[in-house]
Amino acid sequence: MDRTDCPDQRQKQCRVMNEVLTRVGDRWSVQIVFVLSPGTMRFNEIKRELGISQRVLSESLRDLERDGLVIRRHFATIPPRVEYELTDLGRTFCAPVSALAQWAFDHQSSIEANRRTFVAATPLAGE
């Protein structure tokens, strides 16, 4: 059955897609997967690489760990060391993230030009 033939099936697929994309499709999750794709990194390395706050990074990494995309390793050293790495499931997300990143790099100038054109053509609020 073609998925367009059954509205109920499409609706179910959209719900599943929304549930997954809500987690893995947010700005920070995608960027974390991108920076972890070469291998293991420490918390502060990720923080510096992304320019993200400690709180937001902690929450994002916790969510990715909960969903099985990232593994956290804590080393009881002085000072304590925490490393993050993509799981097998997380590595399957690298190809789509890389494709999305490449698309963003390839089209950044066109998008910026379109934004400038749009802003120039849009009357200011209240005029």
Buried (B, 14 or more C-beta within 10 A) or exposed (E): EEEEEEEEEEEEEEEEEEEEEEBBEEEBBBBBBBBBBEEEBBBEBBBEBBEBEEEEBEEBBEBBBEBEBBBEEEEEEEEEEEBBBBBEEBBEBBEEBEEEBEEEEEEEEEEEEEEEEEEEEEEEEEE
